[in-house]
């Protein structure tokens, strides 16, 4: 008979990525059917409750929750010992008489690196959003470009940070900058691509990755991809980092064409951007999502034509039994990429009752890892969508690259196999990505999914399956 155990560890703390690793380690122990070790944020408590665990009402965000489901009560002692060991292993630091203690702040790291080769390198800030401004401002004050991976940063702080950066002539990538390629090095969630004539300015992480993947399939490389944060083209921030990134790429003689990618921007900011782009010597392709604007795949095709390259057929991998049209129903879009979700929603339109969720949005990532690292929340919602009689088609994205989940199909494919409705998946990645794009596609197809490289193509296929007019 199965046995559940939930305990609170007051005052204990580890970051969400560490606790994800601990949970996976413990779940692999003998006798453990399910394991979740997480901080007791409201969202994590909700997930645990949905999994059938009873979290004590007195739990606070300062508590660590250890939730175990075991095949019998006899396995509890060994499982708890496994939790303790996994926490020690995940947080252990190598110590020795010659070890130099790591810097504790961005300012001290910058001081230490000021006399070393490569001291002009980009500073990377990945701390809770409430602390990001201080760390990023240290880098800006030192005259360094900075990539702010942190999310949940107030927009007023972003404006102040980018104003200071403009005064010092440095580039702020972010906040919430998920992807960049700088000097041939991928930062954040970056795909493996060859260098080439295209430069990208991206107010979108997964939008950038979609373009990287499509261009790579067409045999076109990318010299630089400068992320600027998803709010940079908002009415508050007004393209502050986009202009600086455009200026830099315009001065790069290796760049033949610049592409600007964004979720739907503020209309007046988009107009100003078009005027600024027209003043540059390097041609600029604007891939700004919005009503009446081309999708990202159409933008990639436009880039290829401007470079004089052939537009390939974007690959589609069919399951053993090709889907027939279903009798109505709605699309349930469950995304880890915000721009991919926005693109799908724009293509599907406002009617029809379809729903599209971005599990990478700030409301879902506060106190937990991004869904490209921790898929548990989306998997819970996938099971709900499959149980909903109104669901006609499930639409998913899988985003590969450095920093993302090492083997997303390992957990997603079994969940897809349990869904009775058609499942259409956009796998955004390249052949060089560490997850093995072909391997991921094959696992999902074997589970019954139809897999596309183009997110726009996957969305249109989902609409076709439910018989929607486009």
HUHU-V142669 format. One record per residue. RES is the residue in one letter. NEAR is the number of other ideal C-beta (glycine too) atoms within 10 Angstrom. D_CENTER is the distance of its C-alpha to the mean C-alpha in whole Angstrom. Layout:
RES/NEAR/D_CENTER + RES/NEAR/D_CENTER
//
This chain:
X/6/39 + X/11/35 + X/16/35 + X/16/32 + X/15/32 + X/16/30 + X/13/31 + X/17/30 + X/16/30 + X/11/31 + X/8/30 + X/14/27 + X/12/24 + X/17/21 + X/16/18 + X/19/15 + X/15/14 + X/16/18 + X/25/19 + X/22/16 + X/19/18 + X/27/21 + X/22/21 + X/14/20 + X/19/23 + X/23/25 + X/17/24 + X/11/26 + X/18/29 + X/10/32 + X/16/33 + X/20/30 + X/13/28 + X/16/25 + X/22/24 + X/22/22 + X/27/22 + X/26/20 + X/23/21 + X/22/23 + X/18/21 + X/11/22 + X/17/18 + X/25/19 + X/21/23 + X/13/22 + X/20/20 + X/19/23 + X/12/25 + X/13/24 + X/14/24 + X/11/28 + X/18/28 + X/10/30 + X/18/29 + X/12/32 + X/6/32 + X/9/33 + X/20/29 + X/11/27 + X/13/24 + X/13/26 + X/22/27 + X/21/25 + X/23/25 + X/24/26 + X/23/27 + X/27/28 + X/19/29 + X/22/32 + X/13/35 + X/10/37 + X/13/38 + X/10/40 + X/19/36 + X/16/35 + X/9/37 + X/13/35 + X/21/32 + X/15/32 + X/11/33 + X/22/30 + X/22/28 + X/12/30 + X/14/30 + X/22/26 + X/22/26 + X/10/28 + X/11/27 + X/17/23 + X/11/24 + X/8/27 + X/7/28 + X/5/30 + X/7/33 + X/5/36 + X/4/39 + X/4/38 + X/9/34 + X/6/33 + X/7/31 + X/9/28 + X/13/28 + X/8/27 + X/11/26 + X/24/24 + X/16/28 + X/12/29 + X/17/27 + X/18/28 + X/13/31 + X/13/31 + X/17/30 + X/10/32 + X/7/35 + X/8/32 + X/7/32 + X/7/28 + X/12/29 + X/10/27 + X/14/24 + X/17/20 + X/20/20 + X/19/17 + X/25/16 + X/15/14 + X/16/16 + X/13/16 + X/18/16 + X/12/20 + X/12/21 + X/27/19 + X/21/21 + X/14/24 + X/20/22 + X/31/21 + X/20/24 + X/20/26 + X/25/24 + X/23/25 + X/15/29 + X/19/29 + X/12/28 + X/21/25 + X/20/22 + X/25/19 + X/27/15 + X/28/14 + X/24/11 + X/21/12 + X/22/11 + X/15/14 + X/24/16 + X/13/19 + X/14/20 + X/10/23 + X/18/22 + X/26/20 + X/16/23 + X/13/25 + X/26/23 + X/26/23 + X/13/26 + X/15/27 + X/24/25 + X/16/27 + X/9/30 + X/11/30 + X/10/28 + X/21/25 + X/22/21 + X/29/19 + X/32/15 + X/31/13 + X/27/13 + X/27/10 + X/31/9 + X/33/6 + X/29/8 + X/27/12 + X/25/15 + X/18/18 + X/10/21 + X/11/20 + X/11/18 + X/19/14 + X/21/12 + X/24/9 + X/28/7 + X/24/10 + X/29/12 + X/18/15 + X/25/18 + X/14/21 + X/12/22 + X/18/24 + X/14/25 + X/27/22 + X/26/20 + X/30/17 + X/32/17 + X/32/13 + X/29/13 + X/34/10 + X/32/7 + X/33/6 + X/31/10 + X/32/11 + X/34/9 + X/32/11 + X/29/14 + X/30/14 + X/29/14 + X/26/17 + X/24/19 + X/23/19 + X/18/21 + X/17/23 + X/12/24 + X/21/23 + X/13/21 + X/23/20 + X/21/21 + X/21/19 + X/29/15 + X/26/16 + X/33/13 + X/30/14 + X/30/12 + X/28/12 + X/22/15 + X/31/17 + X/27/19 + X/20/20 + X/12/24 + X/13/23 + X/23/22 + X/18/23 + X/25/21 + X/22/23 + X/28/20 + X/26/20 + X/18/24 + X/22/24 + X/28/21 + X/24/23 + X/13/26 + X/16/25 + X/25/24 + X/17/28 + X/11/29 + X/13/28 + X/6/31 + X/11/28 + X/20/26 + X/15/28 + X/18/25 + X/25/23 + X/26/20 + X/28/18 + X/27/15 + X/28/15 + X/21/14 + X/17/18 + X/26/19 + X/17/23 + X/10/25 + X/10/28 + X/20/25 + X/19/24 + X/11/28 + X/17/28 + X/25/25 + X/13/27 + X/9/30 + X/15/29 + X/20/27 + X/9/31 + X/9/33 + X/14/31 + X/6/32 + X/16/29 + X/15/29 + X/20/25 + X/21/24 + X/19/22 + X/26/19 + X/21/19 + X/22/18 + X/14/20 + X/8/24 + X/5/26 + X/15/23 + X/17/22 + X/21/19 + X/27/17 + X/24/19 + X/13/22 + X/24/21 + X/28/20 + X/19/24 + X/16/25 + X/24/24 + X/19/25 + X/12/29 + X/14/29 + X/17/29 + X/6/31 + X/14/29 + X/8/29 + X/14/27 + X/13/26 + X/7/26 + X/18/22 + X/14/22 + X/15/22 + X/16/23 + X/11/25 + X/17/26 + X/7/30 + X/7/31 + X/8/30 + X/19/29 + X/8/31 + X/11/31 + X/14/31 + X/8/33 + X/11/31 + X/21/28 + X/19/25 + X/26/22 + X/26/19 + X/25/16 + X/22/13 + X/28/9 + X/29/6 + X/29/5 + X/21/8 + X/29/10 + X/31/10 + X/24/11 + X/22/14 + X/29/15 + X/27/16 + X/20/18 + X/20/19 + X/18/21 + X/23/22 + X/13/24 + X/8/25 + X/7/27 + X/16/27 + X/9/26 + X/23/22 + X/17/19 + X/19/16 + X/18/13 + X/23/10 + X/23/9 + X/26/6 + X/16/9 + X/14/11 + X/9/14 + X/17/12 + X/21/11 + X/17/14 + X/17/16 + X/23/13 + X/20/10 + X/22/6 + X/26/7 + X/25/5 + X/19/8 + X/23/10 + X/21/11 + X/18/14 + X/22/14 + X/24/13 + X/17/16 + X/14/18 + X/16/17 + X/21/18 + X/14/21 + X/13/22 + X/24/21 + X/17/24 + X/10/26 + X/15/27 + X/7/29 + X/11/28 + X/21/25 + X/25/26 + X/26/23 + X/24/19 + X/28/17 + X/27/13 + X/28/10 + X/26/10 + X/31/7 + X/25/9 + X/28/10 + X/16/11 + X/18/9 + X/26/8 + X/22/10 + X/8/13 + X/15/15 + X/23/13 + X/24/16 + X/13/18 + X/15/17 + X/24/16 + X/21/19 + X/12/22 + X/18/20 + X/23/20 + X/13/24 + X/12/25 + X/21/24 + X/10/27 + X/19/26 + X/24/24 + X/27/21 + X/25/19 + X/26/16 + X/28/14 + X/28/13 + X/32/11 + X/28/12 + X/20/16 + X/12/19 + X/14/18 + X/25/15 + X/15/16 + X/21/15 + X/16/18 + X/26/17 + X/12/20 + X/11/20 + X/23/17 + X/22/19 + X/15/22 + X/20/21 + X/25/19 + X/20/22 + X/14/25 + X/19/23 + X/18/24 + X/29/21 + X/21/22 + X/24/19 + X/25/18 + X/25/16 + X/25/17 + X/31/15 + X/24/18 + X/18/20 + X/29/18 + X/28/19 + X/20/22 + X/19/23 + X/29/22 + X/23/24 + X/14/27 + X/21/27 + X/21/28 + X/12/31 + X/20/29 + X/6/31 + X/9/28
//
